[in-house]
Amino acid sequence: MEFLGVIFSLAFFVYFPIAGITSVMLARRVQDFGHQGVNQLIKVCWKAFTLFMLALCVIFLLLNIIAVVTNQVTILGTALVALPTILIYIFTIYLEWQCLQLLRSINQEDEYSLSEVMQNRLHIIRTGGWILLGLPLLIFIPVLIYIIPFFILMIAVFCCVLNILSLNKRSRETELLWLMTFCVEKNIPLAAEIDRYSQTKKGRYRDRLLRFSSRLHSGESLSEALAENSGLLPQSAIVALNIGEKTNNPGIALRDSAVRATRKLGTSSDKSNFANLILYLTIILSLQFIITGFIMYWIVPKFKKIFLDFGFELPSITQSLMTASDVIFSYFYLFFPIFSLPLVVLAILHFGNYFGWSNLNIPFITGWFPRLNTPQCLRQIAQTVVIERPPLLALDSIGNYHLWSDVRVQTQSAAQRVRQGNDFWESLREAKVLSSAEAGLCMTAEKVGNLPSVLRSLADTIEQRRFRRIRYFTEICKPVLVCTLAVLVGYFVIALFMPLVYLLFQIS
């Protein structure tokens, strides 16, 4: 047990933070200097250090497995003890491998600029580094929950306030979109109007509006000024506005974005229901951890001593509860990251809803779900078709200005297929932007001359399908959670009271 505790302390408080901060430093240096900007000697040193960290992670992983196996724990106990840290070690190995691949790629081209693939890898390394750097915090979160139960109430209040602020932020974005739409359509000087509009606001939002108007006064285009002041509008609206500026129809792009933003305000209840479900899950699980920990720490050992003094053979279900209690409290520090997961998921969900998922540059996500940007892509293609411009223009704008690097790579590959002579809709299907049925529907709509309305309807249908799935998932999770908690409570009741029933039966 002591050996496993030493390994855990070295890994979480020494190795993982060092691996995290070095990954962030490497990503920042490559981002700043690009190709040919990293000295060859520094590159060799970075490679050697990365290989050392990779080997050290493998050694830590093997020592962790050996320490668990040699402690004579049951198979279930071994899985409970080893699984949490093994997953983190595997993630660290993956991150160090990405660093090694990045080091192999730099200085291989004459230009300083980095390709989209390398920029995507840089972002993965940077995000993974910050995750490893924050791992020690996962140790202290359960301590706050168990020592200060009032902390759970604070979390609930904070999430409710963040939901209100998120709705307020969506409302401000919609209001600004409609203001810009009317100004562009009526040829009203937008910079002066933004100055007057900022006088009605307060705090940081007013300062951001003033910075935005100052860029417009200096002659920057509307999309460039918005890109430099991120957070004023959704990222999809900025991409659509860039397409509108290239086609000399920014009013159409702004009006479409304003209409969609207004509709999203009406459907925000679906997201809030899911967020409230996660909040409910977090509070219930945290309270369950506290109650279960109290029973296992105070009640179960006393039960064990009483029945051993009587020389009474315990039922198998009671023995399994006592074995699990011994394992968890012998290796309690290994379970702290698992106990922290509900709060981590809750924080990520609420911050994502506040800032807007499309406004966050999150790696991994679009690689696993390549159709996340499909509705926005279809609407932007419809925008170019309405004004009788080639739809390839929409792909070029998405590939150049979209915030997510995975989406840029995806649309650039589709645009490259189109330039090579492939069919436009077939290229989107091969890039996994459209399904086969959707690509066929778009081909048919193009032939009959009804493409823009079909594209917008298809985008709405995809989003409505996602909202329905979220609602179905929310409704299904509620009874599943209640049944799971009922089974857990029943397990504790039966395991603790069955020996008492047997003992009373024998005494009588």
N, C-alpha and C positions, 0 to 999 in steps of 0.2 A: 504493500500500500504506500509506504514512504517513497519507494522508487518511482511509482507511478505519479505521486504528487510532485516529485522533483521534475519529472519529464513534463508534466502539465504546466508547472510554473515557468520553466525555461521556454517552453513553446509559446505560451500565451503572453508572457510579459517580456520576453527577449527576442525570440526568433521571429514571430509573426509581425511585431512592430518594425523590426529591422527590414524584413522582407517587404513590408508595405511601403515604408518611407523610401527605400532604394528604388522600388518600382516606380513610384511617383517621380523621383528625381530623374530617373532614366527617361521616362516619357516626356518630362518637361525639357530636358536637354535636347532630345531628338526633335521635339516640336519646335524649339527655338532655332536650332541650327540646320535641321534638315539633312539632305544628302551632302556629302563632302564637308559638312560643318563639324563633324566629330573627329577629333584627332585619332590617328591610327593606334597610338600607344594607349590612349584612353579607351578605345574600343576593345583592345586586347585585355586591358585590366577589367573592364566591365564584363567581358565574356568569362574570364577566370572567376570573378566574383559570383556571377550568375550560376556557373557550374558548381561552385562550392556551395551556394545556397540550395541548389537543386539536390546535391548529394546529401546535404545536412537534413533536408526535409525527408528524404527517403530513410535516413538513419533514424530520425525521430519517429517516423511511422512504424518502422520495424521494432524499435524499442518499446513503443506504446503497445503493439500487438503482443510482444513477448511478455511484457509486464502484466498484461491482462490475463493471458493464457496461464502463466505460471502462478497466479494467485488462487488457483483451484476454485474458480467461479463456475456456476452452471452455464449451460449453453445459452439460456435466456439472459442470464446475468452478463455473460461475455458480450452478447449482442448489444445489450443496453449500455454497457460501459464503453465498448470500443467504437460503436457506430458514430456517436457525435463528433469525436475528434478525428476519426478516419476521414470523414467527409471534408473537414476543414483542411486536412493534410493533402487530400486529392486536389482540392481547389488551389492550394498553394503551389503544388507541383505544376498544375496547368498554367498558373500565372507565371512562374519562373520559365516554363517552356516557351510561353509567348514572348517573354523578354529575350530569350536566347534567339528565337526566330527573328525578332526585330533587329537585334545586333548583327545577325547574319545578312540582313537586307540592306542596311545603311552602307553608304560609300560605294554602292554598286552602280550608281548612275551618275551622269555628268551634271544634271540639274540639281538645284538645292530643294526644289519643291518635292513634297512627298505624295505618293499615289493615294487614292481613296482607300485601298486595302491597308496600306501602312497607317493611315490616319485612323482607320477603324481599330486596328490593333493597338495603336497608341491610346485610344480612348478606353479600350478594354483593360489595358495595363494600368492606366491611371485610376480607373474606377475600382479595379481589383485591389490596387495598392491601398486606397483609402479604406476599403472594407477590412483588409488585414490590419491596418493601423488602428481601426476602431474596435477590433475584437476584444481587447481587455475591458472595454466598457460593458460587454455582455456579461462579464462576471459580476459587476456591481449592480446591474439592474434588478436581478432577483433579490439581492440583499435589501435594496430599497423597498421592494414589494413586501418582503417578509417582515422586516424590522419596522417599516412605516406603512401599515395598511392604508392610512389616509392618502398615501401616494396614488392609490388606484382611483380614488375620487378626484384627485387633481388631474389625472390623465383623462378621465371622462369629461370634466369641465373643459380642459384644453381642447379636446377633439370637437366638442360642441361649438366652442368659440371659433375654431379653425374652419368648421363647416360654414358658419355664418360669414366669415371673412372670404371664404371661397366663393360663395354666392354673390357677395358684394363685388368681388373682383370680376366675375363673369358679367355682372350688370354694368360695371364701368367700361369693360371692353365693348359691350354691345352699344352703349351710349356713344362712345368715341367713334365706332364704326359708322353709326347713322349720321353723326355730325360730319365726318369726312365724306360720306356718300353725298349728302346734300350740297356740301361745298364744291365738290368736284363736278356734280351734275349741273349746278347753277352757276359754275365759273366764279365762285366767291373765293377771294384770296384765303387759302387755307392757313398759312402761317399766322396771319393777323387774327383769324377766327380762333385758332388754338390758343393764342395769347389771351384773348378775352375769356375763353372757356377755362383756362387754368386759374383765373382769378376766383372762380367759384369752388375751387378745390383747395385742399390743405395738405401740408406735410410733404412726404417724399413723392407722392403722386404728382403734386403740383410741380415739384422740381423736375421730374422726368418729362412732364408736358412742356416745360419751358426749354429743356435741352432739345426736345424734339422740334419745337418751333424754331429754335435758333439754327438748327441744321437746315430747316426749310428756307429760312431767310438767307442762309449762306449759299443756296443754289443746289443743294443735294436733291436727288429725286425722292419721291415719297417712300418707295420701298427701301432705299438705302438708309434714309433717316430712321425708318421704323426698325430696320435690322440693327442699327447701332444703338437703339433704345429698346432692347428686348424686354418683353413683359407688358408692353402697352397693348399689343394685339396678339392673337394666336398666330403661331408660325404658319399654319395653312393659309391664313388671310394674307400674310406677307408674300408667300409664293404666288398666290392668285393675283395679287396686285402687281407683282413683277411681270407676270404674263400680260396683264392688262396694259401696263406701260409699254411693253414691247409692241403691242398691237394697237396702241393709241386709243384704248378703250378702258381706262382705269375705273370709270364709273360703274360699268357692268360688274367688274370684279368686286368692287366695294359693296355694291348692293347685294350681290349673291352672298358674300361673307356676312353682311349684316343680317340678312334673312335667316341664314343658318345659325348665327349666334343667338338670335331671338328664339328660334325653335329649341335650341339646346337649353335655354333657361327653363323651358317647360318640361324638358326631360331630365333635368338635374335631379329629380326625385329618385330616379332609378339608381344613380350613382350614390346618392346619400343613403338609400336603403341598404346598399351593399356595404358602405362605410359604417353604417350603424350596426349591421350584422357583425362586422369584424370587431367593432367596439364591444358589442355584447359578448362575443366569443372571448375577447381578451379579458374582460372583467370576470366572466364566469370561470375561465381557466385559471386566472390568477387566484381567485378565491378558492378554487378547487385545490390548487397547489398548496395554499396556506393550510386548509383543513386537512388535506392528506398528509402534509408534512407534520402537522401537530399529532395526528393519530399514529403515524409511523414512529415518531420520535418519543412520544410520551406513553401512548396506550399500548402499542404492540410489545415493546420490551417488558412491560409489567405483566401483560398476559402471558408472555413466554416464561417468565420466572415463576408465576403462580402455578402454571400447569406442569412445569418441570419439577417443582417441589412436591406436587401431588403424585408424580410419576405417571401422569396421564398421557396417553398417546394422542397427539393432536390429529385432527382430520387433515387430509391432503390439501384442501383449499386453504386452511389456516397456515399450514406449513409453507405453501407457496407465497402467501402474503408476508410471512415473516422473512422468507428468503429474499423477496423483493425489497423489503424494508432494510435488511442488512446490507444489500448491495448498494442501494441508493444512498444510504447514509455513510457507508464506507467510502464511496466515491462521489460524494455530493458535488464536488467541484466540477466533475465532468459533465454534470447535467445542467449547470448554470447557463451555458449557451442555448440549450433546448428550452429552458424555462424563459429565456429572453425573447425567443422567436415571436410569440404573439405580439409583444410590444413593438418589436422591430417592424413586423408586417403592418401593424396599425399605423406607425409613424410614416412608413413609406407610402401607404395608401392615402393618408390624409394630406401629406405634403404634395403628392402627385396630383391629387384633386385640386389643391389650392393653386399650384403653379400651372397646371394643365399638362397632361401627359405628352401632348404634341410639342410643348415648349421645353421639355427636358431631354437632354441628349443622353439617353440611357442605352448602353451597349447590351448585347445578348438578346434583347427583346425581339427586335425585328428579324434577327436571324432565325429565331424559333417560330415567329409568326409573320411570314412574309406578306400577308394580306392586310396588315394593320393600316397601311396608307391607301388601300384601294379606293375607299369612298372619295377621299380628297383628290386622288389622281383622276378618277372618272369625272368629277366636277370640273377640274381644271382642263381636261380634254374637251368637255362640253363647252367650256368658255371659249376656247380657240375655234371650235367648229361653228359656233353661233356667228362669229364675225368673219367666217369663211377664210380662216387661216389654217395651215397644215397642223394636224394634231401633234406632229413631232416637236413643235415649238413648246408644248406643255411638258413633254418629257425632258427636253433640254433645260427648261427652267427648274423643274424638280431636281434633276441631276446636279444642277449648279448651286441651288439656293436652299434646298431642304436641310433641316437641322440634323436629321439622323443620317449618319454615314452609310448605314446598311441600305437605306432607301435610295440614297444617291447612287451607290454601286448597282443596285437593282435596276433603277430606271436608266442608268447609263448603258448597262448591258442590253436592255430592251431597245434603246435608241440605236445602239450599234447594229443590232440585228436588222432594224428597219432600214438603216443606211446601206446594209449589204444586200438589200433587195427582198427581204422576207416580208410577209404580210404583217400589217401593224398589229392587229388583234392577236394573231398567232404569236407574235413576238412578246406581247404582254402575257400571254398564257405560258409561254416557255420561261418567262421571268417570274412566274408564280404570282403575278399581279391579278390575273383573272383565272377563273376556272374554265373548263372546256365549255360548259353550258353558257356561261356569261360571254365568252368570246364568240360563240355562235350567235347569241342574241344580238351582240353589237354588229356583227357582220350583216345580219338580216336588217337591222335598223338602218345601217348605212345605205343598203341597197334601196330601201323604200323611202329614204330621205327624212327619217324621223329620229336621227341619231341624238341630238342634244337632249330632248325630253326623255329618251330611253336611258341615256347615261345618268341623268339626274335621278330618275326614278330608281335605277339600279343601285346608285349610291345610297339613296334613302332606304331601300330595301335591305341592303347589307347592314346599315347601322341599326335599323329596327330589329333585325334578326339578332344582333349582338345584345341590344337592350333586353330582348325577350329571354335570351340565354342567361343574362345576369339575373333577371327576375326569377326565372325558373330555379337557378342555382341557389338564390337567396331563400326561396320558399322551401326547397328540398333540405337545405342545411338546418333549418330550424327544428323540424322533428328529429332529424338524425342526431343533432346535438343533444336534444332532450333525452332521446333513447340511450345515447352513449353515457350521459351523466347518470341516468337511471340504472344502467348496467353496472357502472362503477360503484355507485352507492349500494346497490344490492350485493355486489361482491364483498364490500367491506362489512356490511351488516351480517351476511351469512358467515363470512370467515371469522368474525369476532364473536358471534352469538352461538354458533353451532357447538363449540367446545363447552360453553356454559350449559347448553341444553343437555349434552352428553353427561357432563359432570353432575348436574342435578338429577338426571335419570338414574345414574349409578348410586348416588347417595340415598335417593328415595327407595 
